[in-house]
Amino acid sequence: MNSQHEPACQSFLRLLGIMNELREKCPWDNKQTLESLRHLTIEETYELSDAVLEGNLEEVKKELGDLLLHIVFYAKIGSETNAFDIADVINTLCDKVIARHPHVFGDLSVASDAEVKRNWERLKLTEKNGNKSVLAGVPQSLPALIKAFRIQEKAHGVGFDWQHKEEVWKKVVEEIEEFQQCSPADLVAMEGEFGDLLFSLVNYARFVNLDPETALEKTNRKFIKRFNYIEESAKRAGKNVHELSLAEMDVYWEEAKRSL
């Protein structure tokens, strides 16, 4: 064992021991199944995402620990039916990472990170013996915005993509026009065209190296801060936010833009 890895290995062994005791002695932990942990794992993932967006490294550390606990928990449950254990999980991961990085662990040469990503997608299809769809690896339960981005990335990986961002923006403008031409009475058509517009905007974000999910979440948080400022300003003025006129709200909104 590399001496620099010893503290990490000791900590991991400590965690495995703790999990064994929890599974044996804690009534709640003893009852958990793969299915019962699922929604909790999703929640922990979002909590990690919040910590990352807030730039709170102390919280990032804590949330990574929570996710690691879940991974160990799943592996412990798997070991109880001899389906898999934590060693299987880790070794499967190591084998996959090595196989997906022939430019690091083999003789392949790559010129850019984009080439690495394209090669990664090709290797994934090879591993599936060509029997799995390019898009089948995108989880159905992903939030729609993230799913759109991943679908487009995977299509790009096999060469199905626009060549220039100007073409993509032209498509965005086209989708805006088609949405505007919809009859307000035809909600089905409006929904379809609005979906096309969002999909094209996600595509443009990808072309200019923006993560649309992160961009939208930052705007959400910015709006919340500014709206909270309106509510707080109303309270200082002895009013409830419902009592403010739109003009008064706009004044506070502009103040929030300048100060937040």
JODA-V994228 format. One record per residue. N is the residue number from 1. RES is the residue in three letters. OMEGA is omega in degrees with one decimal (* if undefined). Layout:
n:N res:RES omega:OMEGA
n:N res:RES omega:OMEGA
This chain:
n:1 res:MET omega:175.9
n:2 res:ASN omega:-174.6
n:3 res:SER omega:-178.9
n:4 res:GLN omega:179.7
n:5 res:HIS omega:-174.0
n:6 res:GLU omega:179.2
n:7 res:PRO omega:179.9
n:8 res:ALA omega:-180.0
n:9 res:CYS omega:178.8
n:10 res:GLN omega:178.8
n:11 res:SER omega:-179.2
n:12 res:PHE omega:177.1
n:13 res:LEU omega:176.8
n:14 res:ARG omega:178.9
n:15 res:LEU omega:178.6
n:16 res:LEU omega:178.5
n:17 res:GLY omega:177.9
n:18 res:ILE omega:179.7
n:19 res:MET omega:177.9
n:20 res:ASN omega:-179.6
n:21 res:GLU omega:178.8
n:22 res:LEU omega:-177.7
n:23 res:ARG omega:-176.9
n:24 res:GLU omega:-167.2
n:25 res:LYS omega:-177.7
n:26 res:CYS omega:-178.5
n:27 res:PRO omega:-179.5
n:28 res:TRP omega:-178.9
n:29 res:ASP omega:-178.1
n:30 res:ASN omega:-176.3
n:31 res:LYS omega:-171.5
n:32 res:GLN omega:176.5
n:33 res:THR omega:176.0
n:34 res:LEU omega:-177.3
n:35 res:GLU omega:-177.5
n:36 res:SER omega:179.8
n:37 res:LEU omega:-170.2
n:38 res:ARG omega:-175.6
n:39 res:HIS omega:177.7
n:40 res:LEU omega:178.5
n:41 res:THR omega:177.2
n:42 res:ILE omega:178.8
n:43 res:GLU omega:179.6
n:44 res:GLU omega:179.2
n:45 res:THR omega:178.3
n:46 res:TYR omega:177.5
n:47 res:GLU omega:174.7
n:48 res:LEU omega:178.6
n:49 res:SER omega:178.0
n:50 res:ASP omega:-178.2
n:51 res:ALA omega:179.2
n:52 res:VAL omega:-179.2
n:53 res:LEU omega:178.6
n:54 res:GLU omega:-178.6
n:55 res:GLY omega:-177.6
n:56 res:ASN omega:-173.6
n:57 res:LEU omega:177.0
n:58 res:GLU omega:178.0
n:59 res:GLU omega:175.8
n:60 res:VAL omega:179.0
n:61 res:LYS omega:-178.5
n:62 res:LYS omega:-177.3
n:63 res:GLU omega:173.6
n:64 res:LEU omega:177.0
n:65 res:GLY omega:178.3
n:66 res:ASP omega:178.5
n:67 res:LEU omega:178.1
n:68 res:LEU omega:176.8
n:69 res:LEU omega:179.5
n:70 res:HIS omega:179.2
n:71 res:ILE omega:178.7
n:72 res:VAL omega:180.0
n:73 res:PHE omega:178.0
n:74 res:TYR omega:-178.5
n:75 res:ALA omega:177.8
n:76 res:LYS omega:178.1
n:77 res:ILE omega:178.8
n:78 res:GLY omega:-178.0
n:79 res:SER omega:-177.1
n:80 res:GLU omega:175.2
n:81 res:THR omega:-179.2
n:82 res:ASN omega:177.3
n:83 res:ALA omega:177.7
n:84 res:PHE omega:173.6
n:85 res:ASP omega:-174.8
n:86 res:ILE omega:177.4
n:87 res:ALA omega:177.1
n:88 res:ASP omega:-179.8
n:89 res:VAL omega:-176.4
n:90 res:ILE omega:-178.1
n:91 res:ASN omega:175.8
n:92 res:THR omega:177.6
n:93 res:LEU omega:-179.1
n:94 res:CYS omega:179.7
n:95 res:ASP omega:-179.2
n:96 res:LYS omega:-178.5
n:97 res:VAL omega:178.5
n:98 res:ILE omega:-178.8
n:99 res:ALA omega:-177.4
n:100 res:ARG omega:180.0
n:101 res:HIS omega:179.0
n:102 res:PRO omega:177.1
n:103 res:HIS omega:176.8
n:104 res:VAL omega:-174.8
n:105 res:PHE omega:178.9
n:106 res:GLY omega:-173.9
n:107 res:ASP omega:-177.2
n:108 res:LEU omega:175.1
n:109 res:SER omega:176.8
n:110 res:VAL omega:-174.8
n:111 res:ALA omega:-175.1
n:112 res:SER omega:176.7
n:113 res:ASP omega:177.8
n:114 res:ALA omega:178.0
n:115 res:GLU omega:176.4
n:116 res:VAL omega:-178.9
n:117 res:LYS omega:179.0
n:118 res:ARG omega:-179.8
n:119 res:ASN omega:178.0
n:120 res:TRP omega:-178.7
n:121 res:GLU omega:178.1
n:122 res:ARG omega:179.9
n:123 res:LEU omega:178.6
n:124 res:LYS omega:179.2
n:125 res:LEU omega:177.9
n:126 res:THR omega:179.0
n:127 res:GLU omega:179.8
n:128 res:LYS omega:-179.6
n:129 res:ASN omega:177.0
n:130 res:GLY omega:-174.9
n:131 res:ASN omega:-178.2
n:132 res:LYS omega:179.3
n:133 res:SER omega:177.5
n:134 res:VAL omega:-175.0
n:135 res:LEU omega:-176.5
n:136 res:ALA omega:-178.6
n:137 res:GLY omega:178.1
n:138 res:VAL omega:-177.5
n:139 res:PRO omega:-179.1
n:140 res:GLN omega:-174.8
n:141 res:SER omega:176.8
n:142 res:LEU omega:171.2
n:143 res:PRO omega:-169.7
n:144 res:ALA omega:-177.5
n:145 res:LEU omega:178.8
n:146 res:ILE omega:-179.5
n:147 res:LYS omega:178.7
n:148 res:ALA omega:-179.7
n:149 res:PHE omega:-178.4
n:150 res:ARG omega:176.4
n:151 res:ILE omega:-178.5
n:152 res:GLN omega:177.1
n:153 res:GLU omega:-177.7
n:154 res:LYS omega:175.8
n:155 res:ALA omega:176.3
n:156 res:HIS omega:-177.4
n:157 res:GLY omega:177.7
n:158 res:VAL omega:173.3
n:159 res:GLY omega:178.7
n:160 res:PHE omega:-173.5
n:161 res:ASP omega:172.3
n:162 res:TRP omega:179.8
n:163 res:GLN omega:-173.9
n:164 res:HIS omega:-178.2
n:165 res:LYS omega:178.8
n:166 res:GLU omega:177.7
n:167 res:GLU omega:-178.7
n:168 res:VAL omega:179.4
n:169 res:TRP omega:175.8
n:170 res:LYS omega:177.9
n:171 res:LYS omega:177.0
n:172 res:VAL omega:179.9
n:173 res:VAL omega:178.2
n:174 res:GLU omega:-178.9
n:175 res:GLU omega:175.7
n:176 res:ILE omega:-179.1
n:177 res:GLU omega:-179.9
n:178 res:GLU omega:177.8
n:179 res:PHE omega:-179.1
n:180 res:GLN omega:-178.6
n:181 res:GLN omega:-179.6
n:182 res:CYS omega:173.9
n:183 res:SER omega:178.4
n:184 res:PRO omega:-180.0
n:185 res:ALA omega:-177.7
n:186 res:ASP omega:-175.2
n:187 res:LEU omega:179.5
n:188 res:VAL omega:179.0
n:189 res:ALA omega:179.4
n:190 res:MET omega:179.3
n:191 res:GLU omega:179.6
n:192 res:GLY omega:-178.9
n:193 res:GLU omega:178.2
n:194 res:PHE omega:175.7
n:195 res:GLY omega:177.9
n:196 res:ASP omega:179.5
n:197 res:LEU omega:178.8
n:198 res:LEU omega:-179.2
n:199 res:PHE omega:-179.7
n:200 res:SER omega:176.9
n:201 res:LEU omega:175.4
n:202 res:VAL omega:-180.0
n:203 res:ASN omega:179.8
n:204 res:TYR omega:177.2
n:205 res:ALA omega:179.4
n:206 res:ARG omega:-177.6
n:207 res:PHE omega:179.5
n:208 res:VAL omega:173.3
n:209 res:ASN omega:173.7
n:210 res:LEU omega:172.8
n:211 res:ASP omega:-174.4
n:212 res:PRO omega:178.6
n:213 res:GLU omega:179.0
n:214 res:THR omega:-179.6
n:215 res:ALA omega:-178.5
n:216 res:LEU omega:180.0
n:217 res:GLU omega:177.6
n:218 res:LYS omega:176.5
n:219 res:THR omega:175.6
n:220 res:ASN omega:-177.2
n:221 res:ARG omega:178.2
n:222 res:LYS omega:178.9
n:223 res:PHE omega:179.8
n:224 res:ILE omega:179.5
n:225 res:LYS omega:-177.4
n:226 res:ARG omega:179.1
n:227 res:PHE omega:175.2
n:228 res:ASN omega:177.5
n:229 res:TYR omega:177.6
n:230 res:ILE omega:-179.7
n:231 res:GLU omega:-179.6
n:232 res:GLU omega:178.8
n:233 res:SER omega:177.8
n:234 res:ALA omega:179.6
n:235 res:LYS omega:179.4
n:236 res:ARG omega:179.1
n:237 res:ALA omega:178.7
n:238 res:GLY omega:-178.3
n:239 res:LYS omega:167.9
n:240 res:ASN omega:-177.1
n:241 res:VAL omega:179.9
n:242 res:HIS omega:-177.7
n:243 res:GLU omega:-179.0
n:244 res:LEU omega:171.4
n:245 res:SER omega:178.1
n:246 res:LEU omega:179.1
n:247 res:ALA omega:178.5
n:248 res:GLU omega:177.6
n:249 res:MET omega:-179.3
n:250 res:ASP omega:178.3
n:251 res:VAL omega:179.4
n:252 res:TYR omega:178.8
n:253 res:TRP omega:179.5
n:254 res:GLU omega:175.3
n:255 res:GLU omega:179.5
n:256 res:ALA omega:179.1
n:257 res:LYS omega:-178.3
n:258 res:ARG omega:-171.7
n:259 res:SER omega:-176.2
n:260 res:LEU omega:*
